[in-house]
Each structure stands twice: as structure tokens, then as C-alpha cells.
């Protein structure tokens, strides 16, 4: 295909476990030309894709010649088990890398002190991961731990893909141990104590997801499904958040409220006061993602209510047990009355504030041998300039929902964005140089499309990011 014959538009598709969404984008202007959605059938996910393309084609004939880019979290997304020597450092580092790679961490297994293949095999059998991320040791350090873990993995009869991201001095021996298992080696996620380097492992996880996991889930019998999928949806969305942060020149946090989980993605530049700060044992990276499996609007509604601050007057007025149990038992249920919507907004507010607290962690002053220092956990969000809300409860909510739902308190040392004077706006780009964070809603679901376009069409991705607007 010559340059003149190159597609002028792209259709960006997100295969979700419940809904498949598609956005038609002009590759020159970054303009959204159309959108469509259809229920996902896990017997054949391409049925929803066909429905979306038919709806888009009915309004714009350019769709027939558009480039197709897709991401997927259908069938449970990417399930990752992290195997490391001990839980405090390498296994925890692997967990953070797995999350930033778009995976759902279903197990963190520390091999130190375990009964090798028997414990490892039982855990893998119970948690059914799609991929194992194998970590352990700093570069140039002790090789024994990660080699032991690799032998235990092979002896446990694991035959799924493995990403090896530990002491590089052990890579050649691990290659021999895992010779009959699909695996790839990459840079160490903890090259030295206090350093977390996720980039190489993120790329390797993406590669293994596309090569081994997408087809292995049997989501489609059609070859074009594997051809169009570029990555796991959370990984792609995080790429979109990175692009948005670059375009705005701002620290950005995105909180996505789903039926079962609430995900938080953040891009936060290094703190200039870091020399006075004592961080966690495993360093926090500028690009971070956390997944809260007990916070959600339907499947996790009961545990969301349990996580609430029950000093909130809105919770003291009535017993909501029956309401949240109904939502949990009927995940496809939609609100019909104003009271239904009030309760959904309350659940969304609890999910957002709790997920942000867990992502951000706390700061406190402690005494150290050298004097007073600030001790921090999590990702400090206090300097964030833009807070984006995503998820159906926000996208299809009543006017002004961002003002009512995207609220939180920093009391107790939580490192959250300042709420005083916080604004909502029709254009996120107006957040530049603002003193308080701008709150907005990804009402057109563009972040996944921005992430899909970021690698092959970076200029388009940047233009599309500037179109992000909240719902009205």
C-alpha cells in the first residue's frame, strides 16, 4: 500500500468482558468521527466487533477502509502470577510491574521457605494464571534464588508462558531450565536495591500476551481477532494516560470504576523534595497502576459498602444492605429511579475515594538516625493537576455527577489531590498551570483509543488526547 493509499481513519476497539466499544478516529485531525458499542459474547467476541463496525459503517463509509486497532480484557483479561524469592522486595516489585503491564495479579508466590514445586504447583493450579512473571535477585548478586524458582516452576509442570525479569547473570541457566516452556528473558525489574525498572518487563509481558495468551483464551475462532489486538486493555489505557500527561505537561491520575474492580492509573513526576523522603523498600515508579478487586458497582457492591467511612451522614440515614446485595446478584441491572441513581453515585464515590487512598498511600514525619524525615507509601498525588473519572456510572450519569462523586478527603495523611477550589471544565487542557486539580470524565471513552494510537500514530494520539471532555 502506497502512502496515498494509506487509511485516513482508524477504528479503535476495546473488547471488554461485558461490552465491546469502538471509536472511529480521523488519523490527521484526531477528531472522533463516530462511536459504537455492543454486548460481548464470550463464545465469539468478534460478533460484537462486527456489530460495532456495522453501526459505524452505516454513518460513515470510510470505516470500510479504516485501519483496525484493538485491545482486550475479555475473558478476564491478563491473569499474572508473580514468582519471586521473598515477598518484601522482588515479589512485590514483580507485582507492581505486573499491574503496570496491564495484568490482574492473581498470586504473589515467594519461593523462600516454600516446599518448592508442591507449593508452587498447588498455587498455580488454584489461581489459574495466564502468565508467570519470574523475578529474583539484583544484577551481579546471588543467582541461587531465581534458579531455584525456575527449577521449581519446571518441576511443577507449568507449561504456560513465563517472563524472566531477575538477576541477569542467571539468564543463560534459566534458559536451559525452561527450554521446553515458552519464555522470554528481559532486564531485571530490580537491578539494584531501591531501583524499580519495569519498562523491559512491561514490553515482554505485552509480547507474551499477544503471542500466547490471546489465542489461548479461545475467545474467537477467527484469525483476524489475533491480528488486530495490540495489547491488554489496562496496559493500553495506561499508555493513553502517559500520552495525556505528556500533552498536558501535568501529573495525571485516572480512576476507572467498573462492575467488579476499580483501577487507578497515574503518571507522577519525581518529587523535587525526594532527598528528604524515606520511601518504601521497593521504589515507586512515575507510571503506576493499582487494581482494587473489592471495589466496584455490581459484583463488588457489598464489599464497596463495607469499605466506606460510616461516619458519612449519607450512610447513616438508611440500611443499604439489600440494595448492594441486589446489585451484586444482578450485575447487569441498571438504575431506574432517582433513588437508584443516588445509591449508585454513593457507591461510586466510595469506590473512587477508597481506591485513590490505597493508590496514594500516606505521608508522615518519623525520627531517623539523621533526624526527622518524611516517610511515604504509595504514589504521592498531591501535586496532580488533572483527575479523570472513567466507567459507565460516570459516563452515563446525571449532569454534574463529577462534582458529586469525584470527592475525597486527605484527612489522616492521605497523599491525595487538593479538593479546595477544584474545578470541572469542558476541556481538560485548561488545567495547565492551575492551582487545584481539574476533574473531568472520559465521556467518549477516548483513553483506550489514545493508547492504541500512541505507538503507530503518535501525533494522532496526542491530538485525540486534547479532545478529552467531561460529560455534561
Residue, then its C-alpha position, 0 to 999 in steps of 0.5 A: x500500500x502506497x502512502x496515498x493509499x494509506x487509511x485516513x481513519x482508524x477504528x479503535x476497539x476495546x473488547x471488554x468482558x461485558x461490552x465491546x466499544x469502538x471509536x472511529x478516529x480521523x488519523x490527521x485531525x484526531x477528531x472522533x468521527x463516530x462511536x459504537x458499542x455492543x454486548x460481548x459474547x464470550x463464545x465469539x467476541x468478534x460478533x460484537x466487533x462486527x456489530x460495532x463496525x456495522x453501526x459505524x459503517x452505516x454513518x460513515x463509509x470510510x470505516x470500510x477502509x479504516x485501519x483496525x486497532x484493538x485491545x482486550x480484557x475479555x475473558x478476564x483479561x491478563x491473569x499474572x502470577x508473580x514468582x519471586x524469592x521473598x515477598x518484601x522486595x522482588x515479589x512485590x516489585x514483580x507485582x507492581x510491574x505486573x499491574x503496570x503491564x496491564x495484568x490482574x495479579x492473581x498470586x504473589x508466590x515467594x519461593x523462600x521457605x516454600x516446599x518448592x514445586x508442591x507449593x508452587x504447583x498447588x498455587x498455580x493450579x488454584x489461581x489459574x494464571x495466564x502468565x508467570x512473571x519470574x523475578x529474583x535477585x539484583x544484577x551481579x548478586x546471588x543467582x541461587x534464588x531465581x534458579x531455584x524458582x525456575x527449577x521449581x516452576x519446571x518441576x511443577x509442570x507449568x507449561x504456560x508462558x513465563x517472563x524472566x525479569x531477575x538477576x541477569x547473570x542467571x539468564x543463560x541457566x534459566x534458559x536451559x531450565x525452561x527450554x521446553x516452556x515458552x519464555x522470554x528473558x528481559x532486564x531485571x525489574x530490580x537491578x539494584x536495591x531501591x531501583x524499580x525498572x519495569x519498562x523491559x518487563x512491561x514490553x515482554x509481558x505485552x509480547x507474551x500476551x499477544x503471542x500466547x495468551x490471546x489465542x489461548x483464551x479461545x475467545x474467537x475462532x477467527x484469525x483476524x481477532x489475533x491480528x488486530x489486538x495490540x495489547x491488554x486493555x489496562x496496559x493500553x489505557x495506561x499508555x493513553x494516560x502517559x500520552x495525556x500527561x505528556x500533552x498536558x505537561x501535568x501529573x495525571x491520575x485516572x480512576x476507572x470504576x467498573x462492575x467488579x474492580x476499580x483501577x487507578x492509573x497515574x503518571x507522577x513526576x519525581x518529587x523535587x523534595x525526594x532527598x528528604x523522603x524515606x520511601x518504601x523498600x521497593x521504589x515507586x515508579x512515575x507510571x503506576x497502576x493499582x487494581x482494587x478487586x473489592x471495589x466496584x458497582x455490581x459484583x463488588x457492591x457489598x464489599x464497596x459498602x463495607x469499605x466506606x467511612x460510616x461516619x458519612x451522614x449519607x450512610x447513616x440515614x438508611x440500611x443499604x444492605x439489600x440494595x448492594x446485595x441486589x446489585x451484586x446478584x444482578x450485575x447487569x441491572x441498571x438504575x431506574x429511579x432517582x433513588x437508584x441513581x443516588x445509591x449508585x453515585x454513593x457507591x461510586x464515590x466510595x469506590x473512587x475515594x477508597x481506591x485513590x487512598x490505597x493508590x496514594x498511600x500516606x505521608x508522615x514525619x518519623x525520627x531517623x538516625x539523621x533526624x526527622x524525615x518524611x516517610x511515604x507509601x504509595x504514589x504521592x498525588x498531591x501535586x496532580x493537576x488533572x483527575x479523570x473519572x472513567x466507567x459507565x456510572x460516570x459516563x452515563x450519569x446525571x449532569x454534574x455527577x463529577x462534582x458529586x462523586x469525584x470527592x475525597x478527603x486527605x484527612x489522616x495523611x492521605x497523599x491525595x489531590x487538593x479538593x479546595x477550589x477544584x474545578x470541572x471544565x469542558x476541556x481538560x487542557x485548561x488545567x495547565x498551570x492551575x492551582x487545584x486539580x481539574x476533574x473531568x470524565x472520559x465521556x467518549x471513552x477516548x483513553x483506550x483509543x489514545x493508547x492504541x494510537x500512541x505507538x503507530x500514530x503518535x501525533x494522532x494520539x496526542x491530538x485525540x488526547x486534547x479532545x478529552x471532555x467531561x460529560x455534561 
